[in-house]
Amino acid sequence: LQLPVLSKDESLSCAFGSLAAQPAVVMENRITCQSPAPEQLPPSPPGNGEPR
């Protein structure tokens, strides 16, 4: 996947639900987002991500 070329006035952001958007880190052909702190994450719906 080829990322678009951004001008110096453009940037990418990461948004998780209603939390404030944070700057994305762009390195070559990757975009990285910092996950919110665990206490800010909503609970997982039953059956998703729970140990079996």
PDB file with SEQRES, HELIX, SHEET and CRYST1 records, atoms N, CA, C and O in Angstrom:
SEQRES   1 A   52  LEU GLN LEU PRO VAL LEU SER LYS ASP GLU SER LEU SER          
SEQRES   2 A   52  CYS ALA PHE GLY SER LEU ALA ALA GLN PRO ALA VAL VAL          
SEQRES   3 A   52  MET GLU ASN ARG ILE THR CYS GLN SER PRO ALA PRO GLU          
SEQRES   4 A   52  GLN LEU PRO PRO SER PRO PRO GLY ASN GLY GLU PRO ARG          
HELIX    1 AA1 PRO A   38  GLN A   40  5                                   3    
SHEET    1 AA1 2 SER A  13  CYS A  14  0                                        
SHEET    2 AA1 2 GLN A  22  PRO A  23 -1                                        
SHEET    1 AA2 2 VAL A  25  MET A  27  0                                        
SHEET    2 AA2 2 ARG A  30  THR A  32 -1                                        
CRYST1    1.000    1.000    1.000  90.00  90.00  90.00 P 1           1          
ATOM      1  N   LEU A   1       0.857  -1.179   0.000  1.00  0.00           N  
ATOM      2  CA  LEU A   1       0.000   0.000   0.000  1.00  0.00           C  
ATOM      3  C   LEU A   1       0.892   1.228   0.000  1.00  0.00           C  
ATOM      4  O   LEU A   1       1.795   1.336   0.830  1.00  0.00           O  
ATOM      5  N   GLN A   2       0.661   2.124  -0.888  1.00  0.00           N  
ATOM      6  CA  GLN A   2       1.444   3.359  -0.980  1.00  0.00           C  
ATOM      7  C   GLN A   2       0.714   4.470  -0.224  1.00  0.00           C  
ATOM      8  O   GLN A   2      -0.449   4.762  -0.505  1.00  0.00           O  
ATOM      9  N   LEU A   3       1.396   5.076   0.722  1.00  0.00           N  
ATOM     10  CA  LEU A   3       0.805   6.193   1.455  1.00  0.00           C  
ATOM     11  C   LEU A   3       0.886   7.458   0.612  1.00  0.00           C  
ATOM     12  O   LEU A   3       1.845   7.641  -0.138  1.00  0.00           O  
ATOM     13  N   PRO A   4      -0.105   8.329   0.726  1.00  0.00           N  
ATOM     14  CA  PRO A   4      -0.027   9.590  -0.018  1.00  0.00           C  
ATOM     15  C   PRO A   4       1.098  10.462   0.535  1.00  0.00           C  
ATOM     16  O   PRO A   4       1.431  10.391   1.718  1.00  0.00           O  
ATOM     17  N   VAL A   5       1.667  11.271  -0.324  1.00  0.00           N  
ATOM     18  CA  VAL A   5       2.708  12.204   0.103  1.00  0.00           C  
ATOM     19  C   VAL A   5       2.019  13.388   0.768  1.00  0.00           C  
ATOM     20  O   VAL A   5       1.115  13.994   0.194  1.00  0.00           O  
ATOM     21  N   LEU A   6       2.452  13.712   1.979  1.00  0.00           N  
ATOM     22  CA  LEU A   6       1.868  14.833   2.713  1.00  0.00           C  
ATOM     23  C   LEU A   6       2.741  16.067   2.552  1.00  0.00           C  
ATOM     24  O   LEU A   6       3.969  15.972   2.536  1.00  0.00           O  
ATOM     25  N   SER A   7       2.109  17.211   2.434  1.00  0.00           N  
ATOM     26  CA  SER A   7       2.877  18.457   2.411  1.00  0.00           C  
ATOM     27  C   SER A   7       3.332  18.766   3.831  1.00  0.00           C  
ATOM     28  O   SER A   7       2.885  18.123   4.780  1.00  0.00           O  
ATOM     29  N   LYS A   8       4.208  19.736   3.980  1.00  0.00           N  
ATOM     30  CA  LYS A   8       4.702  20.067   5.324  1.00  0.00           C  
ATOM     31  C   LYS A   8       3.604  20.625   6.223  1.00  0.00           C  
ATOM     32  O   LYS A   8       3.753  20.644   7.444  1.00  0.00           O  
ATOM     33  N   ASP A   9       2.498  21.080   5.623  1.00  0.00           N  
ATOM     34  CA  ASP A   9       1.380  21.615   6.402  1.00  0.00           C  
ATOM     35  C   ASP A   9       0.336  20.552   6.739  1.00  0.00           C  
ATOM     36  O   ASP A   9      -0.645  20.849   7.422  1.00  0.00           O  
ATOM     37  N   GLU A  10       0.533  19.310   6.268  1.00  0.00           N  
ATOM     38  CA  GLU A  10      -0.421  18.239   6.507  1.00  0.00           C  
ATOM     39  C   GLU A  10       0.138  17.237   7.510  1.00  0.00           C  
ATOM     40  O   GLU A  10       1.352  17.081   7.644  1.00  0.00           O  
ATOM     41  N   SER A  11      -0.767  16.563   8.209  1.00  0.00           N  
ATOM     42  CA  SER A  11      -0.354  15.514   9.141  1.00  0.00           C  
ATOM     43  C   SER A  11      -1.499  14.516   9.281  1.00  0.00           C  
ATOM     44  O   SER A  11      -2.632  14.791   8.885  1.00  0.00           O  
ATOM     45  N   LEU A  12      -1.189  13.369   9.844  1.00  0.00           N  
ATOM     46  CA  LEU A  12      -2.195  12.347  10.116  1.00  0.00           C  
ATOM     47  C   LEU A  12      -2.428  12.277  11.615  1.00  0.00           C  
ATOM     48  O   LEU A  12      -1.520  12.522  12.409  1.00  0.00           O  
ATOM     49  N   SER A  13      -3.650  11.939  11.991  1.00  0.00           N  
ATOM     50  CA  SER A  13      -4.006  11.813  13.403  1.00  0.00           C  
ATOM     51  C   SER A  13      -4.644  10.457  13.648  1.00  0.00           C  
ATOM     52  O   SER A  13      -5.174   9.824  12.735  1.00  0.00           O  
ATOM     53  N   CYS A  14      -4.581  10.028  14.899  1.00  0.00           N  
ATOM     54  CA  CYS A  14      -5.215   8.786  15.332  1.00  0.00           C  
ATOM     55  C   CYS A  14      -6.355   9.154  16.274  1.00  0.00           C  
ATOM     56  O   CYS A  14      -6.175   9.956  17.191  1.00  0.00           O  
ATOM     57  N   ALA A  15      -7.523   8.570  16.047  1.00  0.00           N  
ATOM     58  CA  ALA A  15      -8.677   8.849  16.899  1.00  0.00           C  
ATOM     59  C   ALA A  15      -9.273   7.530  17.382  1.00  0.00           C  
ATOM     60  O   ALA A  15      -9.458   6.598  16.600  1.00  0.00           O  
ATOM     61  N   PHE A  16      -9.569   7.463  18.670  1.00  0.00           N  
ATOM     62  CA  PHE A  16     -10.179   6.290  19.292  1.00  0.00           C  
ATOM     63  C   PHE A  16     -11.464   6.741  19.963  1.00  0.00           C  
ATOM     64  O   PHE A  16     -11.437   7.341  21.038  1.00  0.00           O  
ATOM     65  N   GLY A  17     -12.586   6.449  19.326  1.00  0.00           N  
ATOM     66  CA  GLY A  17     -13.873   6.822  19.904  1.00  0.00           C  
ATOM     67  C   GLY A  17     -13.965   8.312  20.169  1.00  0.00           C  
ATOM     68  O   GLY A  17     -13.644   9.124  19.301  1.00  0.00           O  
ATOM     69  N   SER A  18     -14.404   8.673  21.369  1.00  0.00           N  
ATOM     70  CA  SER A  18     -14.590  10.085  21.705  1.00  0.00           C  
ATOM     71  C   SER A  18     -13.357  10.710  22.353  1.00  0.00           C  
ATOM     72  O   SER A  18     -13.402  11.870  22.763  1.00  0.00           O  
ATOM     73  N   LEU A  19     -12.250   9.960  22.452  1.00  0.00           N  
ATOM     74  CA  LEU A  19     -11.023  10.518  23.025  1.00  0.00           C  
ATOM     75  C   LEU A  19     -10.408  11.520  22.058  1.00  0.00           C  
ATOM     76  O   LEU A  19     -10.625  11.437  20.849  1.00  0.00           O  
ATOM     77  N   ALA A  20      -9.648  12.457  22.585  1.00  0.00           N  
ATOM     78  CA  ALA A  20      -8.996  13.461  21.742  1.00  0.00           C  
ATOM     79  C   ALA A  20      -8.034  12.788  20.765  1.00  0.00           C  
ATOM     80  O   ALA A  20      -7.317  11.855  21.127  1.00  0.00           O  
ATOM     81  N   ALA A  21      -8.027  13.269  19.535  1.00  0.00           N  
ATOM     82  CA  ALA A  21      -7.121  12.726  18.518  1.00  0.00           C  
ATOM     83  C   ALA A  21      -5.678  13.040  18.891  1.00  0.00           C  
ATOM     84  O   ALA A  21      -5.380  14.095  19.452  1.00  0.00           O  
ATOM     85  N   GLN A  22      -4.796  12.110  18.571  1.00  0.00           N  
ATOM     86  CA  GLN A  22      -3.365  12.250  18.843  1.00  0.00           C  
ATOM     87  C   GLN A  22      -2.618  12.184  17.517  1.00  0.00           C  
ATOM     88  O   GLN A  22      -3.112  11.571  16.571  1.00  0.00           O  
ATOM     89  N   PRO A  23      -1.442  12.798  17.423  1.00  0.00           N  
ATOM     90  CA  PRO A  23      -0.682  12.725  16.174  1.00  0.00           C  
ATOM     91  C   PRO A  23      -0.253  11.292  15.868  1.00  0.00           C  
ATOM     92  O   PRO A  23       0.134  10.543  16.766  1.00  0.00           O  
ATOM     93  N   ALA A  24      -0.325  10.929  14.610  1.00  0.00           N  
ATOM     94  CA  ALA A  24       0.174   9.630  14.152  1.00  0.00           C  
ATOM     95  C   ALA A  24       1.662   9.765  13.862  1.00  0.00           C  
ATOM     96  O   ALA A  24       2.143  10.847  13.526  1.00  0.00           O  
ATOM     97  N   VAL A  25       2.386   8.662  13.993  1.00  0.00           N  
ATOM     98  CA  VAL A  25       3.804   8.631  13.651  1.00  0.00           C  
ATOM     99  C   VAL A  25       3.914   7.962  12.286  1.00  0.00           C  
ATOM    100  O   VAL A  25       3.504   6.813  12.119  1.00  0.00           O  
ATOM    101  N   VAL A  26       4.467   8.680  11.310  1.00  0.00           N  
ATOM    102  CA  VAL A  26       4.618   8.154   9.959  1.00  0.00           C  
ATOM    103  C   VAL A  26       6.092   7.867   9.720  1.00  0.00           C  
ATOM    104  O   VAL A  26       6.935   8.759   9.817  1.00  0.00           O  
ATOM    105  N   MET A  27       6.393   6.603   9.403  1.00  0.00           N  
ATOM    106  CA  MET A  27       7.767   6.185   9.113  1.00  0.00           C  
ATOM    107  C   MET A  27       7.742   5.352   7.843  1.00  0.00           C  
ATOM    108  O   MET A  27       7.219   4.238   7.833  1.00  0.00           O  
ATOM    109  N   GLU A  28       8.308   5.893   6.773  1.00  0.00           N  
ATOM    110  CA  GLU A  28       8.341   5.237   5.465  1.00  0.00           C  
ATOM    111  C   GLU A  28       6.930   4.850   5.046  1.00  0.00           C  
ATOM    112  O   GLU A  28       6.123   5.726   4.735  1.00  0.00           O  
ATOM    113  N   ASN A  29       6.616   3.558   5.031  1.00  0.00           N  
ATOM    114  CA  ASN A  29       5.290   3.127   4.571  1.00  0.00           C  
ATOM    115  C   ASN A  29       4.406   2.637   5.715  1.00  0.00           C  
ATOM    116  O   ASN A  29       3.513   1.817   5.503  1.00  0.00           O  
ATOM    117  N   ARG A  30       4.655   3.139   6.937  1.00  0.00           N  
ATOM    118  CA  ARG A  30       3.867   2.725   8.108  1.00  0.00           C  
ATOM    119  C   ARG A  30       3.296   3.931   8.836  1.00  0.00           C  
ATOM    120  O   ARG A  30       3.894   5.006   8.892  1.00  0.00           O  
ATOM    121  N   ILE A  31       2.119   3.706   9.388  1.00  0.00           N  
ATOM    122  CA  ILE A  31       1.492   4.695  10.267  1.00  0.00           C  
ATOM    123  C   ILE A  31       1.303   4.005  11.607  1.00  0.00           C  
ATOM    124  O   ILE A  31       0.728   2.919  11.673  1.00  0.00           O  
ATOM    125  N   THR A  32       1.784   4.628  12.675  1.00  0.00           N  
ATOM    126  CA  THR A  32       1.676   4.047  14.009  1.00  0.00           C  
ATOM    127  C   THR A  32       0.859   4.976  14.897  1.00  0.00           C  
ATOM    128  O   THR A  32       1.023   6.195  14.866  1.00  0.00           O  
ATOM    129  N   CYS A  33      -0.028   4.370  15.691  1.00  0.00           N  
ATOM    130  CA  CYS A  33      -0.840   5.124  16.643  1.00  0.00           C  
ATOM    131  C   CYS A  33      -0.577   4.601  18.046  1.00  0.00           C  
ATOM    132  O   CYS A  33      -0.454   3.393  18.251  1.00  0.00           O  
ATOM    133  N   GLN A  34      -0.492   5.498  18.996  1.00  0.00           N  
ATOM    134  CA  GLN A  34      -0.342   5.121  20.398  1.00  0.00           C  
ATOM    135  C   GLN A  34      -1.718   4.758  20.939  1.00  0.00           C  
ATOM    136  O   GLN A  34      -2.658   5.543  20.818  1.00  0.00           O  
ATOM    137  N   SER A  35      -1.845   3.588  21.530  1.00  0.00           N  
ATOM    138  CA  SER A  35      -3.120   3.176  22.124  1.00  0.00           C  
ATOM    139  C   SER A  35      -3.428   4.038  23.338  1.00  0.00           C  
ATOM    140  O   SER A  35      -2.516   4.497  24.025  1.00  0.00           O  
ATOM    141  N   PRO A  36      -4.712   4.259  23.604  1.00  0.00           N  
ATOM    142  CA  PRO A  36      -5.076   4.991  24.819  1.00  0.00           C  
ATOM    143  C   PRO A  36      -4.641   4.213  26.063  1.00  0.00           C  
ATOM    144  O   PRO A  36      -4.409   3.006  26.005  1.00  0.00           O  
ATOM    145  N   ALA A  37      -4.536   4.916  27.172  1.00  0.00           N  
ATOM    146  CA  ALA A  37      -4.216   4.270  28.445  1.00  0.00           C  
ATOM    147  C   ALA A  37      -5.303   3.245  28.767  1.00  0.00           C  
ATOM    148  O   ALA A  37      -6.468   3.468  28.437  1.00  0.00           O  
ATOM    149  N   PRO A  38      -4.946   2.120  29.407  1.00  0.00           N  
ATOM    150  CA  PRO A  38      -5.937   1.068  29.697  1.00  0.00           C  
ATOM    151  C   PRO A  38      -7.184   1.578  30.414  1.00  0.00           C  
ATOM    152  O   PRO A  38      -8.289   1.109  30.142  1.00  0.00           O  
ATOM    153  N   GLU A  39      -7.018   2.524  31.318  1.00  0.00           N  
ATOM    154  CA  GLU A  39      -8.191   3.017  32.059  1.00  0.00           C  
ATOM    155  C   GLU A  39      -9.128   3.847  31.173  1.00  0.00           C  
ATOM    156  O   GLU A  39     -10.265   4.111  31.565  1.00  0.00           O  
ATOM    157  N   GLN A  40      -8.673   4.257  29.998  1.00  0.00           N  
ATOM    158  CA  GLN A  40      -9.526   5.016  29.080  1.00  0.00           C  
ATOM    159  C   GLN A  40     -10.239   4.122  28.067  1.00  0.00           C  
ATOM    160  O   GLN A  40     -11.123   4.590  27.350  1.00  0.00           O  
ATOM    161  N   LEU A  41      -9.869   2.849  27.998  1.00  0.00           N  
ATOM    162  CA  LEU A  41     -10.482   1.936  27.044  1.00  0.00           C  
ATOM    163  C   LEU A  41     -11.847   1.479  27.540  1.00  0.00           C  
ATOM    164  O   LEU A  41     -12.019   1.227  28.733  1.00  0.00           O  
ATOM    165  N   PRO A  42     -12.823   1.370  26.634  1.00  0.00           N  
ATOM    166  CA  PRO A  42     -14.128   0.848  27.058  1.00  0.00           C  
ATOM    167  C   PRO A  42     -14.011  -0.645  27.331  1.00  0.00           C  
ATOM    168  O   PRO A  42     -13.098  -1.288  26.813  1.00  0.00           O  
ATOM    169  N   PRO A  43     -14.906  -1.212  28.127  1.00  0.00           N  
ATOM    170  CA  PRO A  43     -14.859  -2.658  28.371  1.00  0.00           C  
ATOM    171  C   PRO A  43     -15.110  -3.421  27.072  1.00  0.00           C  
ATOM    172  O   PRO A  43     -15.850  -2.959  26.203  1.00  0.00           O  
ATOM    173  N   SER A  44     -14.490  -4.586  26.950  1.00  0.00           N  
ATOM    174  CA  SER A  44     -14.698  -5.440  25.776  1.00  0.00           C  
ATOM    175  C   SER A  44     -16.061  -6.108  25.875  1.00  0.00           C  
ATOM    176  O   SER A  44     -16.466  -6.532  26.957  1.00  0.00           O  
ATOM    177  N   PRO A  45     -16.775  -6.207  24.751  1.00  0.00           N  
ATOM    178  CA  PRO A  45     -18.045  -6.936  24.783  1.00  0.00           C  
ATOM    179  C   PRO A  45     -17.794  -8.396  25.152  1.00  0.00           C  
ATOM    180  O   PRO A  45     -16.728  -8.926  24.838  1.00  0.00           O  
ATOM    181  N   PRO A  46     -18.742  -9.059  25.808  1.00  0.00           N  
ATOM    182  CA  PRO A  46     -18.558 -10.472  26.171  1.00  0.00           C  
ATOM    183  C   PRO A  46     -18.178 -11.312  24.950  1.00  0.00           C  
ATOM    184  O   PRO A  46     -18.741 -11.153  23.867  1.00  0.00           O  
ATOM    185  N   GLY A  47     -17.216 -12.201  25.150  1.00  0.00           N  
ATOM    186  CA  GLY A  47     -16.789 -13.089  24.077  1.00  0.00           C  
ATOM    187  C   GLY A  47     -15.720 -12.524  23.171  1.00  0.00           C  
ATOM    188  O   GLY A  47     -15.259 -13.222  22.269  1.00  0.00           O  
ATOM    189  N   ASN A  48     -15.306 -11.280  23.377  1.00  0.00           N  
ATOM    190  CA  ASN A  48     -14.266 -10.664  22.553  1.00  0.00           C  
ATOM    191  C   ASN A  48     -13.035 -10.388  23.395  1.00  0.00           C  
ATOM    192  O   ASN A  48     -13.035  -9.476  24.222  1.00  0.00           O  
ATOM    193  N   GLY A  49     -11.990 -11.169  23.191  1.00  0.00           N  
ATOM    194  CA  GLY A  49     -10.734 -10.926  23.879  1.00  0.00           C  
ATOM    195  C   GLY A  49     -10.640 -11.518  25.266  1.00  0.00           C  
ATOM    196  O   GLY A  49      -9.638 -11.314  25.952  1.00  0.00           O  
ATOM    197  N   GLU A  50     -11.651 -12.243  25.698  1.00  0.00           N  
ATOM    198  CA  GLU A  50     -11.596 -12.850  27.025  1.00  0.00           C  
ATOM    199  C   GLU A  50     -10.917 -14.209  26.941  1.00  0.00           C  
ATOM    200  O   GLU A  50     -11.100 -14.927  25.958  1.00  0.00           O  
ATOM    201  N   PRO A  51     -10.139 -14.574  27.953  1.00  0.00           N  
ATOM    202  CA  PRO A  51      -9.517 -15.905  27.938  1.00  0.00           C  
ATOM    203  C   PRO A  51     -10.575 -16.995  27.958  1.00  0.00           C  
ATOM    204  O   PRO A  51     -11.667 -16.821  28.498  1.00  0.00           O  
ATOM    205  N   ARG A  52     -10.224 -18.119  27.357  1.00  0.00           N  
ATOM    206  CA  ARG A  52     -11.170 -19.247  27.329  1.00  0.00           C  
ATOM    207  C   ARG A  52     -10.727 -20.315  28.265  1.00  0.00           C  
ATOM    208  O   ARG A  52     -11.390 -21.346  28.384  1.00  0.00           O  
TER     209      ARG A  52                                                      
END                                                                             
